[in-house]
């Protein structure tokens, strides 16, 4: 069988924690900050842990990081 490859888009966007949860940056912060509220910008700072259903999808694309 050929080796499973990690999706390039996933390795750029997601990291796994030591306990196996998926960490990601907040969405919607690339451009257009003027029209966003200060509360949105503040809440979207830093990283967050994905919910379990979303993490399950991401982990399928990252077989080598498990």
PDB file of N, CA, C, O and CB in Angstrom:
ATOM      1  N   UNK A   1       0.846  -1.200   0.000  1.00  0.00           N
ATOM      2  CA  UNK A   1       0.000   0.000   0.000  1.00  0.00           C
ATOM      3  C   UNK A   1       0.884   1.255   0.000  1.00  0.00           C
ATOM      4  O   UNK A   1       1.927   1.281   0.654  1.00  0.00           O
ATOM      5  CB  UNK A   1      -0.958   0.003   1.236  1.00  0.00           C
ATOM      6  N   UNK A   2       0.468   2.283  -0.730  1.00  0.00           N
ATOM      7  CA  UNK A   2       1.229   3.537  -0.672  1.00  0.00           C
ATOM      8  C   UNK A   2       1.003   4.249   0.654  1.00  0.00           C
ATOM      9  O   UNK A   2       0.017   4.013   1.353  1.00  0.00           O
ATOM     10  CB  UNK A   2       0.838   4.460  -1.837  1.00  0.00           C
ATOM     11  N   UNK A   3       1.942   5.122   0.976  1.00  0.00           N
ATOM     12  CA  UNK A   3       1.838   5.854   2.230  1.00  0.00           C
ATOM     13  C   UNK A   3       0.715   6.882   2.162  1.00  0.00           C
ATOM     14  O   UNK A   3       0.412   7.422   1.097  1.00  0.00           O
ATOM     15  CB  UNK A   3       3.166   6.539   2.563  1.00  0.00           C
ATOM     16  N   UNK A   4       0.100   7.145   3.318  1.00  0.00           N
ATOM     17  CA  UNK A   4      -0.911   8.204   3.416  1.00  0.00           C
ATOM     18  C   UNK A   4      -0.193   9.540   3.502  1.00  0.00           C
ATOM     19  O   UNK A   4       0.777   9.681   4.246  1.00  0.00           O
ATOM     20  CB  UNK A   4      -1.851   7.991   4.655  1.00  0.00           C
ATOM     21  N   UNK A   5      -0.663  10.512   2.750  1.00  0.00           N
ATOM     22  CA  UNK A   5      -0.044  11.830   2.792  1.00  0.00           C
ATOM     23  C   UNK A   5      -0.900  12.795   3.597  1.00  0.00           C
ATOM     24  O   UNK A   5      -2.127  12.692   3.615  1.00  0.00           O
ATOM     25  CB  UNK A   5       0.176  12.367   1.375  1.00  0.00           C
ATOM     26  N   UNK A   6      -0.237  13.735   4.261  1.00  0.00           N
ATOM     27  CA  UNK A   6      -0.929  14.797   4.986  1.00  0.00           C
ATOM     28  C   UNK A   6      -1.336  15.878   3.994  1.00  0.00           C
ATOM     29  O   UNK A   6      -0.541  16.270   3.139  1.00  0.00           O
ATOM     30  CB  UNK A   6      -0.032  15.387   6.119  1.00  0.00           C
ATOM     31  N   UNK A   7      -2.577  16.364   4.107  1.00  0.00           N
ATOM     32  CA  UNK A   7      -3.033  17.460   3.244  1.00  0.00           C
ATOM     33  C   UNK A   7      -2.233  18.717   3.577  1.00  0.00           C
ATOM     34  O   UNK A   7      -2.105  19.087   4.744  1.00  0.00           O
ATOM     35  CB  UNK A   7      -4.569  17.717   3.420  1.00  0.00           C
ATOM     36  N   UNK A   8      -1.697  19.370   2.548  1.00  0.00           N
ATOM     37  CA  UNK A   8      -0.887  20.565   2.768  1.00  0.00           C
ATOM     38  C   UNK A   8      -1.688  21.676   3.414  1.00  0.00           C
ATOM     39  O   UNK A   8      -1.161  22.429   4.233  1.00  0.00           O
ATOM     40  CB  UNK A   8      -0.301  21.050   1.459  1.00  0.00           C
ATOM     41  N   UNK A   9      -2.963  21.787   3.052  1.00  0.00           N
ATOM     42  CA  UNK A   9      -3.786  22.854   3.625  1.00  0.00           C
ATOM     43  C   UNK A   9      -3.979  22.642   5.120  1.00  0.00           C
ATOM     44  O   UNK A   9      -4.063  23.612   5.874  1.00  0.00           O
ATOM     45  CB  UNK A   9      -5.150  22.922   2.921  1.00  0.00           C
ATOM     46  N   UNK A  10      -4.050  21.393   5.558  1.00  0.00           N
ATOM     47  CA  UNK A  10      -4.247  21.112   6.984  1.00  0.00           C
ATOM     48  C   UNK A  10      -3.000  21.393   7.794  1.00  0.00           C
ATOM     49  O   UNK A  10      -3.083  21.925   8.901  1.00  0.00           O
ATOM     50  CB  UNK A  10      -4.669  19.672   7.184  1.00  0.00           C
ATOM     51  N   UNK A  11      -1.844  21.040   7.253  1.00  0.00           N
ATOM     52  CA  UNK A  11      -0.639  21.257   8.053  1.00  0.00           C
ATOM     53  C   UNK A  11      -0.314  22.738   8.199  1.00  0.00           C
ATOM     54  O   UNK A  11       0.413  23.125   9.114  1.00  0.00           O
ATOM     55  CB  UNK A  11       0.541  20.530   7.431  1.00  0.00           C
ATOM     56  N   UNK A  12      -0.850  23.573   7.299  1.00  0.00           N
ATOM     57  CA  UNK A  12      -0.656  25.011   7.422  1.00  0.00           C
ATOM     58  C   UNK A  12      -1.623  25.634   8.432  1.00  0.00           C
ATOM     59  O   UNK A  12      -1.296  26.634   9.071  1.00  0.00           O
ATOM     60  CB  UNK A  12      -0.825  25.675   6.065  1.00  0.00           C
ATOM     61  N   UNK A  13      -2.823  25.039   8.575  1.00  0.00           N
ATOM     62  CA  UNK A  13      -3.875  25.687   9.349  1.00  0.00           C
ATOM     63  C   UNK A  13      -4.074  25.134  10.750  1.00  0.00           C
ATOM     64  O   UNK A  13      -4.575  25.842  11.624  1.00  0.00           O
ATOM     65  CB  UNK A  13      -5.143  25.586   8.618  1.00  0.00           C
ATOM     66  N   UNK A  14      -3.689  23.873  10.985  1.00  0.00           N
ATOM     67  CA  UNK A  14      -4.023  23.213  12.243  1.00  0.00           C
ATOM     68  C   UNK A  14      -2.795  22.624  12.911  1.00  0.00           C
ATOM     69  O   UNK A  14      -1.826  22.252  12.249  1.00  0.00           O
ATOM     70  CB  UNK A  14      -5.053  22.127  12.009  1.00  0.00           C
ATOM     71  N   UNK A  15      -2.850  22.545  14.247  1.00  0.00           N
ATOM     72  CA  UNK A  15      -1.833  21.864  15.040  1.00  0.00           C
ATOM     73  C   UNK A  15      -2.558  20.962  16.023  1.00  0.00           C
ATOM     74  O   UNK A  15      -3.699  21.226  16.399  1.00  0.00           O
ATOM     75  CB  UNK A  15      -0.890  22.884  15.781  1.00  0.00           C
ATOM     76  N   UNK A  16      -1.879  19.884  16.440  1.00  0.00           N
ATOM     77  CA  UNK A  16      -2.458  18.994  17.438  1.00  0.00           C
ATOM     78  C   UNK A  16      -1.834  19.272  18.793  1.00  0.00           C
ATOM     79  O   UNK A  16      -0.629  19.500  18.895  1.00  0.00           O
ATOM     80  CB  UNK A  16      -2.259  17.518  17.043  1.00  0.00           C
ATOM     81  N   UNK A  17      -2.663  19.253  19.840  1.00  0.00           N
ATOM     82  CA  UNK A  17      -2.158  19.403  21.196  1.00  0.00           C
ATOM     83  C   UNK A  17      -1.621  18.048  21.664  1.00  0.00           C
ATOM     84  O   UNK A  17      -1.763  17.039  20.974  1.00  0.00           O
ATOM     85  CB  UNK A  17      -3.273  19.934  22.159  1.00  0.00           C
ATOM     86  N   UNK A  18      -1.004  18.042  22.845  1.00  0.00           N
ATOM     87  CA  UNK A  18      -0.435  16.803  23.380  1.00  0.00           C
ATOM     88  C   UNK A  18      -1.514  15.771  23.663  1.00  0.00           C
ATOM     89  O   UNK A  18      -1.262  14.570  23.570  1.00  0.00           O
ATOM     90  CB  UNK A  18       0.354  17.087  24.652  1.00  0.00           C
ATOM     91  N   UNK A  19      -2.713  16.224  24.007  1.00  0.00           N
ATOM     92  CA  UNK A  19      -3.794  15.293  24.304  1.00  0.00           C
ATOM     93  C   UNK A  19      -4.578  14.890  23.054  1.00  0.00           C
ATOM     94  O   UNK A  19      -5.537  14.125  23.154  1.00  0.00           O
ATOM     95  CB  UNK A  19      -4.732  15.906  25.321  1.00  0.00           C
ATOM     96  N   UNK A  20      -4.185  15.393  21.872  1.00  0.00           N
ATOM     97  CA  UNK A  20      -4.806  14.977  20.629  1.00  0.00           C
ATOM     98  C   UNK A  20      -5.924  15.871  20.148  1.00  0.00           C
ATOM     99  O   UNK A  20      -6.601  15.531  19.177  1.00  0.00           O
ATOM    100  CB  UNK A  20      -5.320  13.622  20.778  1.00  0.00           C
ATOM    101  N   UNK A  21      -6.143  17.006  20.794  1.00  0.00           N
ATOM    102  CA  UNK A  21      -7.160  17.942  20.320  1.00  0.00           C
ATOM    103  C   UNK A  21      -6.580  18.790  19.200  1.00  0.00           C
ATOM    104  O   UNK A  21      -5.362  18.918  19.077  1.00  0.00           O
ATOM    105  CB  UNK A  21      -7.675  18.839  21.476  1.00  0.00           C
ATOM    106  N   UNK A  22      -7.455  19.369  18.383  1.00  0.00           N
ATOM    107  CA  UNK A  22      -7.013  20.144  17.223  1.00  0.00           C
ATOM    108  C   UNK A  22      -7.116  21.627  17.539  1.00  0.00           C
ATOM    109  O   UNK A  22      -8.173  22.126  17.926  1.00  0.00           O
ATOM    110  CB  UNK A  22      -7.853  19.795  15.964  1.00  0.00           C
ATOM    111  N   UNK A  23      -5.985  22.329  17.365  1.00  0.00           N
ATOM    112  CA  UNK A  23      -5.906  23.754  17.637  1.00  0.00           C
ATOM    113  C   UNK A  23      -5.946  24.507  16.317  1.00  0.00           C
ATOM    114  O   UNK A  23      -5.349  24.065  15.335  1.00  0.00           O
ATOM    115  CB  UNK A  23      -4.624  24.101  18.437  1.00  0.00           C
ATOM    116  N   UNK A  24      -6.649  25.651  16.279  1.00  0.00           N
ATOM    117  CA  UNK A  24      -6.691  26.453  15.057  1.00  0.00           C
ATOM    118  C   UNK A  24      -6.840  27.920  15.403  1.00  0.00           C
ATOM    119  O   UNK A  24      -7.230  28.274  16.515  1.00  0.00           O
ATOM    120  CB  UNK A  24      -7.840  26.001  14.143  1.00  0.00           C
ATOM    121  N   UNK A  25      -6.525  28.768  14.438  1.00  0.00           N
ATOM    122  CA  UNK A  25      -6.720  30.203  14.602  1.00  0.00           C
ATOM    123  C   UNK A  25      -8.167  30.546  14.295  1.00  0.00           C
ATOM    124  O   UNK A  25      -8.870  29.767  13.652  1.00  0.00           O
ATOM    125  CB  UNK A  25      -5.759  31.005  13.691  1.00  0.00           C
ATOM    126  N   UNK A  26      -8.607  31.690  14.745  1.00  0.00           N
ATOM    127  CA  UNK A  26      -9.977  32.123  14.510  1.00  0.00           C
ATOM    128  C   UNK A  26     -10.180  32.488  13.044  1.00  0.00           C
ATOM    129  O   UNK A  26      -9.272  33.004  12.392  1.00  0.00           O
ATOM    130  CB  UNK A  26     -10.324  33.315  15.410  1.00  0.00           C
ATOM    131  N   UNK A  27     -11.364  32.220  12.538  1.00  0.00           N
ATOM    132  CA  UNK A  27     -11.686  32.551  11.156  1.00  0.00           C
ATOM    133  C   UNK A  27     -12.133  34.010  11.049  1.00  0.00           C
ATOM    134  O   UNK A  27     -12.605  34.592  12.026  1.00  0.00           O
ATOM    135  CB  UNK A  27     -12.782  31.609  10.617  1.00  0.00           C
ATOM    136  N   UNK A  28     -11.986  34.587   9.879  1.00  0.00           N
ATOM    137  CA  UNK A  28     -12.509  35.923   9.613  1.00  0.00           C
ATOM    138  C   UNK A  28     -11.610  37.058  10.034  1.00  0.00           C
ATOM    139  O   UNK A  28     -12.097  38.169  10.245  1.00  0.00           O
ATOM    140  CB  UNK A  28     -13.796  36.078  10.281  1.00  0.00           C
ATOM    141  N   UNK A  29     -10.299  36.824  10.166  1.00  0.00           N
ATOM    142  CA  UNK A  29      -9.407  37.887  10.617  1.00  0.00           C
ATOM    143  C   UNK A  29      -8.348  38.260   9.590  1.00  0.00           C
ATOM    144  O   UNK A  29      -7.358  38.900   9.942  1.00  0.00           O
ATOM    145  CB  UNK A  29      -8.739  37.478  11.892  1.00  0.00           C
ATOM    146  N   UNK A  30      -8.528  37.881   8.341  1.00  0.00           N
ATOM    147  CA  UNK A  30      -7.503  38.148   7.337  1.00  0.00           C
ATOM    148  C   UNK A  30      -7.571  39.589   6.814  1.00  0.00           C
ATOM    149  O   UNK A  30      -6.543  40.249   6.665  1.00  0.00           O
ATOM    150  CB  UNK A  30      -7.646  37.169   6.179  1.00  0.00           C
ATOM    151  N   UNK A  31      -8.764  40.059   6.544  1.00  0.00           N
ATOM    152  CA  UNK A  31      -8.906  41.417   6.010  1.00  0.00           C
ATOM    153  C   UNK A  31     -10.302  41.912   6.360  1.00  0.00           C
ATOM    154  O   UNK A  31     -11.130  41.149   6.857  1.00  0.00           O
ATOM    155  CB  UNK A  31      -8.662  41.458   4.452  1.00  0.00           C
ATOM    156  N   UNK A  32     -10.563  43.199   6.099  1.00  0.00           N
ATOM    157  CA  UNK A  32     -11.886  43.762   6.368  1.00  0.00           C
ATOM    158  C   UNK A  32     -12.142  44.023   7.836  1.00  0.00           C
ATOM    159  O   UNK A  32     -13.277  43.902   8.298  1.00  0.00           O
ATOM    160  CB  UNK A  32     -12.940  42.849   5.845  1.00  0.00           C
ATOM    161  N   UNK A  33     -11.089  44.386   8.588  1.00  0.00           N
ATOM    162  CA  UNK A  33     -11.245  44.591  10.026  1.00  0.00           C
ATOM    163  C   UNK A  33     -12.040  45.859  10.350  1.00  0.00           C
ATOM    164  O   UNK A  33     -12.575  45.989  11.451  1.00  0.00           O
ATOM    165  CB  UNK A  33      -9.879  44.659  10.687  1.00  0.00           C
ATOM    166  N   UNK A  34     -12.118  46.780   9.409  1.00  0.00           N
ATOM    167  CA  UNK A  34     -12.829  48.031   9.677  1.00  0.00           C
ATOM    168  C   UNK A  34     -14.316  47.769   9.895  1.00  0.00           C
ATOM    169  O   UNK A  34     -14.940  48.395  10.751  1.00  0.00           O
ATOM    170  CB  UNK A  34     -12.629  49.024   8.520  1.00  0.00           C
ATOM    171  N   UNK A  35     -14.878  46.852   9.126  1.00  0.00           N
ATOM    172  CA  UNK A  35     -16.312  46.589   9.261  1.00  0.00           C
ATOM    173  C   UNK A  35     -16.630  45.639  10.412  1.00  0.00           C
ATOM    174  O   UNK A  35     -17.801  45.464  10.748  1.00  0.00           O
ATOM    175  CB  UNK A  35     -16.855  46.016   7.969  1.00  0.00           C
ATOM    176  N   UNK A  36     -15.632  45.029  11.020  1.00  0.00           N
ATOM    177  CA  UNK A  36     -15.859  44.131  12.154  1.00  0.00           C
ATOM    178  C   UNK A  36     -15.926  44.934  13.448  1.00  0.00           C
ATOM    179  O   UNK A  36     -15.294  45.982  13.578  1.00  0.00           O
ATOM    180  CB  UNK A  36     -14.745  43.059  12.239  1.00  0.00           C
ATOM    181  N   UNK A  37     -16.693  44.431  14.389  1.00  0.00           N
ATOM    182  CA  UNK A  37     -16.796  45.133  15.666  1.00  0.00           C
ATOM    183  C   UNK A  37     -15.553  44.852  16.513  1.00  0.00           C
ATOM    184  O   UNK A  37     -14.858  43.858  16.306  1.00  0.00           O
ATOM    185  CB  UNK A  37     -18.082  44.706  16.426  1.00  0.00           C
ATOM    186  N   UNK A  38     -15.292  45.728  17.451  1.00  0.00           N
ATOM    187  CA  UNK A  38     -14.144  45.540  18.346  1.00  0.00           C
ATOM    188  C   UNK A  38     -14.296  44.263  19.154  1.00  0.00           C
ATOM    189  O   UNK A  38     -13.305  43.598  19.458  1.00  0.00           O
ATOM    190  CB  UNK A  38     -13.989  46.743  19.289  1.00  0.00           C
ATOM    191  N   UNK A  39     -15.526  43.915  19.503  1.00  0.00           N
ATOM    192  CA  UNK A  39     -15.787  42.699  20.265  1.00  0.00           C
ATOM    193  C   UNK A  39     -15.393  41.464  19.445  1.00  0.00           C
ATOM    194  O   UNK A  39     -14.806  40.525  19.982  1.00  0.00           O
ATOM    195  CB  UNK A  39     -17.279  42.624  20.674  1.00  0.00           C
ATOM    196  N   UNK A  40     -15.715  41.466  18.149  1.00  0.00           N
ATOM    197  CA  UNK A  40     -15.347  40.339  17.294  1.00  0.00           C
ATOM    198  C   UNK A  40     -13.837  40.190  17.208  1.00  0.00           C
ATOM    199  O   UNK A  40     -13.306  39.086  17.334  1.00  0.00           O
ATOM    200  CB  UNK A  40     -15.937  40.514  15.894  1.00  0.00           C
ATOM    201  N   UNK A  41     -13.144  41.311  16.993  1.00  0.00           N
ATOM    202  CA  UNK A  41     -11.690  41.278  16.849  1.00  0.00           C
ATOM    203  C   UNK A  41     -11.044  40.776  18.140  1.00  0.00           C
ATOM    204  O   UNK A  41     -10.088  40.002  18.100  1.00  0.00           O
ATOM    205  CB  UNK A  41     -11.146  42.681  16.482  1.00  0.00           C
ATOM    206  N   UNK A  42     -11.559  41.212  19.265  1.00  0.00           N
ATOM    207  CA  UNK A  42     -11.032  40.796  20.567  1.00  0.00           C
ATOM    208  C   UNK A  42     -11.255  39.302  20.799  1.00  0.00           C
ATOM    209  O   UNK A  42     -10.355  38.591  21.243  1.00  0.00           O
ATOM    210  CB  UNK A  42     -11.688  41.607  21.696  1.00  0.00           C
ATOM    211  N   UNK A  43     -12.464  38.839  20.492  1.00  0.00           N
ATOM    212  CA  UNK A  43     -12.799  37.429  20.731  1.00  0.00           C
ATOM    213  C   UNK A  43     -12.060  36.493  19.774  1.00  0.00           C
ATOM    214  O   UNK A  43     -11.845  35.326  20.101  1.00  0.00           O
ATOM    215  CB  UNK A  43     -14.305  37.218  20.594  1.00  0.00           C
ATOM    216  N   UNK A  44     -11.673  36.984  18.610  1.00  0.00           N
ATOM    217  CA  UNK A  44     -11.012  36.143  17.621  1.00  0.00           C
ATOM    218  C   UNK A  44      -9.495  36.141  17.770  1.00  0.00           C
ATOM    219  O   UNK A  44      -8.788  35.617  16.909  1.00  0.00           O
ATOM    220  CB  UNK A  44     -11.383  36.598  16.235  1.00  0.00           C
ATOM    221  N   UNK A  45      -8.991  36.720  18.849  1.00  0.00           N
ATOM    222  CA  UNK A  45      -7.551  36.778  19.082  1.00  0.00           C
ATOM    223  C   UNK A  45      -7.028  35.409  19.530  1.00  0.00           C
ATOM    224  O   UNK A  45      -7.722  34.677  20.235  1.00  0.00           O
ATOM    225  CB  UNK A  45      -7.217  37.855  20.139  1.00  0.00           C
ATOM    226  N   UNK A  46      -5.826  35.075  19.128  1.00  0.00           N
ATOM    227  CA  UNK A  46      -5.206  33.839  19.603  1.00  0.00           C
ATOM    228  C   UNK A  46      -5.726  32.607  18.896  1.00  0.00           C
ATOM    229  O   UNK A  46      -6.209  32.680  17.766  1.00  0.00           O
ATOM    230  CB  UNK A  46      -5.422  33.691  21.075  1.00  0.00           C
ATOM    231  N   UNK A  47      -5.624  31.466  19.574  1.00  0.00           N
ATOM    232  CA  UNK A  47      -6.046  30.198  18.991  1.00  0.00           C
ATOM    233  C   UNK A  47      -7.181  29.600  19.809  1.00  0.00           C
ATOM    234  O   UNK A  47      -7.441  30.021  20.936  1.00  0.00           O
ATOM    235  CB  UNK A  47      -4.865  29.214  18.908  1.00  0.00           C
ATOM    236  N   UNK A  48      -7.853  28.612  19.224  1.00  0.00           N
ATOM    237  CA  UNK A  48      -8.940  27.939  19.926  1.00  0.00           C
ATOM    238  C   UNK A  48      -8.901  26.454  19.578  1.00  0.00           C
ATOM    239  O   UNK A  48      -8.267  26.048  18.603  1.00  0.00           O
ATOM    240  CB  UNK A  48     -10.324  28.564  19.557  1.00  0.00           C
ATOM    241  N   UNK A  49      -9.583  25.656  20.385  1.00  0.00           N
ATOM    242  CA  UNK A  49      -9.661  24.221  20.159  1.00  0.00           C
ATOM    243  C   UNK A  49     -10.942  23.927  19.392  1.00  0.00           C
ATOM    244  O   UNK A  49     -12.013  24.419  19.749  1.00  0.00           O
ATOM    245  CB  UNK A  49      -9.614  23.430  21.503  1.00  0.00           C
ATOM    246  N   UNK A  50     -10.831  23.124  18.335  1.00  0.00           N
ATOM    247  CA  UNK A  50     -12.002  22.790  17.530  1.00  0.00           C
ATOM    248  C   UNK A  50     -12.931  21.848  18.290  1.00  0.00           C
ATOM    249  O   UNK A  50     -12.497  21.100  19.166  1.00  0.00           O
ATOM    250  CB  UNK A  50     -11.574  22.156  16.201  1.00  0.00           C
ATOM    251  N   UNK A  51     -14.205  21.896  17.944  1.00  0.00           N
ATOM    252  CA  UNK A  51     -15.165  20.969  18.533  1.00  0.00           C
ATOM    253  C   UNK A  51     -14.874  19.562  18.025  1.00  0.00           C
ATOM    254  O   UNK A  51     -14.203  19.397  17.006  1.00  0.00           O
ATOM    255  CB  UNK A  51     -16.625  21.388  18.196  1.00  0.00           C
ATOM    256  N   UNK A  52     -15.367  18.560  18.720  1.00  0.00           N
ATOM    257  CA  UNK A  52     -15.043  17.168  18.404  1.00  0.00           C
ATOM    258  C   UNK A  52     -15.476  16.750  16.988  1.00  0.00           C
ATOM    259  O   UNK A  52     -14.700  16.080  16.306  1.00  0.00           O
ATOM    260  CB  UNK A  52     -15.698  16.258  19.421  1.00  0.00           C
ATOM    261  N   UNK A  53     -16.688  17.118  16.513  1.00  0.00           N
ATOM    262  CA  UNK A  53     -17.053  16.744  15.137  1.00  0.00           C
ATOM    263  C   UNK A  53     -16.144  17.381  14.085  1.00  0.00           C
ATOM    264  O   UNK A  53     -15.810  16.742  13.087  1.00  0.00           O
ATOM    265  CB  UNK A  53     -18.493  17.142  14.861  1.00  0.00           C
ATOM    266  N   UNK A  54     -15.741  18.636  14.303  1.00  0.00           N
ATOM    267  CA  UNK A  54     -14.836  19.285  13.355  1.00  0.00           C
ATOM    268  C   UNK A  54     -13.442  18.672  13.423  1.00  0.00           C
ATOM    269  O   UNK A  54     -12.783  18.499  12.398  1.00  0.00           O
ATOM    270  CB  UNK A  54     -14.762  20.790  13.631  1.00  0.00           C
ATOM    271  N   UNK A  55     -13.001  18.346  14.627  1.00  0.00           N
ATOM    272  CA  UNK A  55     -11.675  17.769  14.795  1.00  0.00           C
ATOM    273  C   UNK A  55     -11.580  16.407  14.121  1.00  0.00           C
ATOM    274  O   UNK A  55     -10.522  16.049  13.604  1.00  0.00           O
ATOM    275  CB  UNK A  55     -11.333  17.648  16.276  1.00  0.00           C
ATOM    276  N   UNK A  56     -12.653  15.653  14.119  1.00  0.00           N
ATOM    277  CA  UNK A  56     -12.657  14.331  13.496  1.00  0.00           C
ATOM    278  C   UNK A  56     -12.386  14.450  11.993  1.00  0.00           C
ATOM    279  O   UNK A  56     -11.673  13.624  11.423  1.00  0.00           O
ATOM    280  CB  UNK A  56     -14.006  13.616  13.746  1.00  0.00           C
ATOM    281  N   UNK A  57     -12.952  15.470  11.356  1.00  0.00           N
ATOM    282  CA  UNK A  57     -12.742  15.689   9.922  1.00  0.00           C
ATOM    283  C   UNK A  57     -11.291  16.074   9.652  1.00  0.00           C
ATOM    284  O   UNK A  57     -10.675  15.569   8.713  1.00  0.00           O
ATOM    285  CB  UNK A  57     -13.693  16.784   9.393  1.00  0.00           C
ATOM    286  N   UNK A  58     -10.746  16.970  10.478  1.00  0.00           N
ATOM    287  CA  UNK A  58      -9.377  17.435  10.271  1.00  0.00           C
ATOM    288  C   UNK A  58      -8.385  16.292  10.467  1.00  0.00           C
ATOM    289  O   UNK A  58      -7.404  16.199   9.731  1.00  0.00           O
ATOM    290  CB  UNK A  58      -9.052  18.593  11.230  1.00  0.00           C
ATOM    291  N   UNK A  59      -8.622  15.430  11.438  1.00  0.00           N
ATOM    292  CA  UNK A  59      -7.695  14.341  11.728  1.00  0.00           C
ATOM    293  C   UNK A  59      -7.615  13.333  10.583  1.00  0.00           C
ATOM    294  O   UNK A  59      -6.594  12.662  10.430  1.00  0.00           O
ATOM    295  CB  UNK A  59      -8.108  13.635  13.005  1.00  0.00           C
ATOM    296  N   UNK A  60      -8.662  13.215   9.782  1.00  0.00           N
ATOM    297  CA  UNK A  60      -8.601  12.331   8.618  1.00  0.00           C
ATOM    298  C   UNK A  60      -7.599  12.827   7.591  1.00  0.00           C
ATOM    299  O   UNK A  60      -7.004  12.032   6.863  1.00  0.00           O
ATOM    300  CB  UNK A  60      -9.974  12.203   7.979  1.00  0.00           C
ATOM    301  N   UNK A  61      -7.412  14.130   7.530  1.00  0.00           N
ATOM    302  CA  UNK A  61      -6.468  14.718   6.578  1.00  0.00           C
ATOM    303  C   UNK A  61      -5.039  14.752   7.115  1.00  0.00           C
ATOM    304  O   UNK A  61      -4.106  15.064   6.374  1.00  0.00           O
ATOM    305  CB  UNK A  61      -6.907  16.121   6.216  1.00  0.00           C
ATOM    306  N   UNK A  62      -4.860  14.432   8.406  1.00  0.00           N
ATOM    307  CA  UNK A  62      -3.546  14.483   9.029  1.00  0.00           C
ATOM    308  C   UNK A  62      -3.195  13.132   9.634  1.00  0.00           C
ATOM    309  O   UNK A  62      -3.112  13.023  10.857  1.00  0.00           O
ATOM    310  CB  UNK A  62      -3.497  15.577  10.101  1.00  0.00           C
ATOM    311  N   UNK A  63      -2.987  12.102   8.827  1.00  0.00           N
ATOM    312  CA  UNK A  63      -2.762  10.769   9.385  1.00  0.00           C
ATOM    313  C   UNK A  63      -1.426  10.618  10.106  1.00  0.00           C
ATOM    314  O   UNK A  63      -1.303   9.780  11.000  1.00  0.00           O
ATOM    315  CB  UNK A  63      -2.845   9.753   8.294  1.00  0.00           C
ATOM    316  N   UNK A  64      -0.415  11.419   9.732  1.00  0.00           N
ATOM    317  CA  UNK A  64       0.914  11.244  10.312  1.00  0.00           C
ATOM    318  C   UNK A  64       1.107  11.995  11.617  1.00  0.00           C
ATOM    319  O   UNK A  64       2.112  11.782  12.296  1.00  0.00           O
ATOM    320  CB  UNK A  64       1.951  11.685   9.335  1.00  0.00           C
ATOM    321  N   UNK A  65       0.186  12.858  11.987  1.00  0.00           N
ATOM    322  CA  UNK A  65       0.364  13.649  13.198  1.00  0.00           C
ATOM    323  C   UNK A  65      -0.357  13.031  14.387  1.00  0.00           C
ATOM    324  O   UNK A  65      -0.326  13.597  15.479  1.00  0.00           O
ATOM    325  CB  UNK A  65      -0.129  15.064  12.975  1.00  0.00           C
ATOM    326  N   UNK A  66      -1.000  11.892  14.205  1.00  0.00           N
ATOM    327  CA  UNK A  66      -1.653  11.227  15.312  1.00  0.00           C
ATOM    328  C   UNK A  66      -0.622  10.466  16.055  1.00  0.00           C
ATOM    329  O   UNK A  66      -0.935   9.810  17.049  1.00  0.00           O
ATOM    330  CB  UNK A  66      -2.785  10.312  14.849  1.00  0.00           C
TER     331      UNK A  66
END
